[in-house]
Amino acid sequence: MIKLAEKYGDKPVEEYPMLFQRILQNTIRDYYRRQKIRTFWTVLFSSLHPQHEVEDFDPLDTLQDKDNKSQPAQPENALEQSQLLALIEEALIDLPARQREAFLLRYWEDLDTAETAKAMGCSEGSVKTHCSRATHALATKLKEKGVNLQ
């Protein structure tokens, strides 16, 4: 009744029964939808609790992100990544200036095509061409050095 009075007080009195019925139906549906979601999450999180009770247990501590990026990198992974970056930097030096510029702006500075085109003073099509040629040239150079990125 409160929703009806607040939202539809200016409507004709003949419409009140129909409006009240619709408000009541929607309120009941919303209630059951919320209950269904609450029950789902409660069951999901309760399955994360250990069998024996731990005082300071946080279920989110048991979840891991993709590739465990929140954890520090393992030493061998960090070394491998730094060696790969060094190889890429060496290969970048051999690229023509415009290809190198387009590649660095797009993929290292994370600019979109329009922003890169504006920064380079050329069309978006040129940026796409330069980036494509740069990535193919880099892939070829890295394959020559035994690196296969996929």
C-alpha positions in Angstrom: 0.0 0.0 0.0 2.9 2.4 0.8 4.4 1.8 -2.7 1.0 2.4 -4.3 0.6 5.7 -2.4 4.1 6.9 -3.0 4.4 6.1 -6.7 0.9 6.2 -8.0 -1.0 8.6 -5.8 -1.8 10.8 -8.8 -3.5 8.0 -10.8 -7.3 7.6 -11.0 -8.9 5.7 -8.2 -10.2 3.1 -10.7 -6.7 1.9 -11.5 -5.7 1.3 -7.8 -6.8 -2.4 -7.6 -4.9 -3.3 -10.8 -1.8 -1.3 -9.7 -1.9 -2.8 -6.2 -2.2 -6.3 -7.6 0.9 -5.8 -9.8 2.9 -4.2 -7.0 2.1 -7.1 -4.7 3.0 -9.7 -7.3 6.3 -8.0 -8.2 7.2 -7.6 -4.5 6.6 -11.3 -3.8 8.6 -12.3 -6.9 11.5 -10.0 -5.8 11.5 -11.5 -2.3 11.7 -15.1 -3.6 14.4 -14.2 -6.2 16.5 -12.6 -3.4 16.0 -15.7 -1.2 17.1 -17.9 -4.0 20.3 -16.0 -4.5 21.0 -15.7 -0.8 20.5 -19.5 -0.4 22.8 -20.2 -3.4 25.7 -18.1 -2.0 25.2 -19.4 1.5 25.5 -23.0 0.3 28.4 -22.1 -1.9 30.4 -20.3 0.9 29.5 -22.9 3.5 31.1 -25.6 1.3 34.3 -23.7 1.6 34.5 -24.0 5.4 36.8 -26.7 6.7 35.4 -29.7 8.4 36.9 -28.7 11.7 36.0 -25.2 12.9 38.7 -22.6 12.6 38.2 -19.3 14.4 39.5 -16.8 11.9 38.6 -18.7 8.8 37.9 -16.6 5.7 36.4 -18.5 2.8 37.9 -16.1 0.3 41.4 -17.2 1.5 40.7 -20.6 -0.1 40.1 -19.2 -3.5 42.9 -18.7 -6.0 43.0 -16.4 -8.9 43.8 -17.4 -12.5 47.4 -18.4 -12.7 47.8 -17.4 -9.1 48.8 -13.8 -10.1 48.3 -12.4 -6.6 51.2 -14.5 -5.3 54.8 -13.5 -6.0 56.3 -15.1 -9.1 58.4 -18.2 -8.6 62.1 -17.5 -9.2 62.3 -19.7 -12.3 59.2 -18.0 -13.8 60.6 -14.5 -13.0 63.9 -15.4 -14.7 62.2 -16.9 -17.7 60.0 -13.7 -18.1 63.0 -11.4 -17.7 64.9 -13.3 -20.4 61.9 -13.2 -22.7 61.5 -9.5 -22.3 65.2 -9.0 -23.1 64.8 -11.0 -26.3 61.7 -8.9 -27.2 63.6 -5.7 -26.6 66.5 -6.9 -28.8 64.0 -7.7 -31.6 62.3 -4.4 -31.2 65.5 -2.6 -32.0 65.6 -4.1 -35.5 62.1 -3.0 -36.4 61.5 0.0 -38.6 60.8 3.1 -36.5 57.0 3.4 -37.4 56.4 -0.3 -36.7 58.3 0.0 -33.4 56.4 3.1 -32.4 53.0 1.6 -33.3 53.8 -1.6 -31.5 55.0 0.1 -28.3 52.1 2.5 -28.2 49.5 -0.2 -28.7 50.8 -3.1 -26.7 53.2 -1.6 -24.1 51.5 1.7 -23.5 48.0 0.0 -23.9 46.6 2.8 -26.1 43.7 1.9 -28.4 43.9 2.2 -32.2 42.4 5.7 -32.3 44.7 7.1 -29.6 47.8 5.5 -31.3 46.8 7.0 -34.6 46.4 10.4 -33.0 49.8 10.1 -31.3 51.5 9.0 -34.5 49.7 11.5 -36.7 48.3 8.8 -39.1 45.2 6.9 -39.8 43.9 4.0 -37.8 44.4 1.7 -40.8 48.1 2.6 -40.8 48.3 1.8 -37.2 46.8 -1.6 -37.7 49.1 -2.3 -40.6 52.2 -1.2 -38.7 51.2 -3.3 -35.7 50.5 -6.3 -37.8 53.8 -6.1 -39.6 55.6 -5.5 -36.3 54.0 -8.5 -34.5 54.8 -10.8 -37.5 58.4 -9.6 -37.6 58.8 -10.0 -33.9 57.4 -13.5 -34.0 59.8 -14.4 -36.8 62.8 -13.0 -34.9 61.8 -14.8 -31.7 61.2 -18.1 -33.5 64.8 -17.8 -34.9 66.0 -17.6 -31.3 64.0 -20.6 -30.3 61.1 -18.8 -28.6 57.6 -20.0 -29.5 54.8 -17.9 -28.0 51.4 -19.4 -28.1 
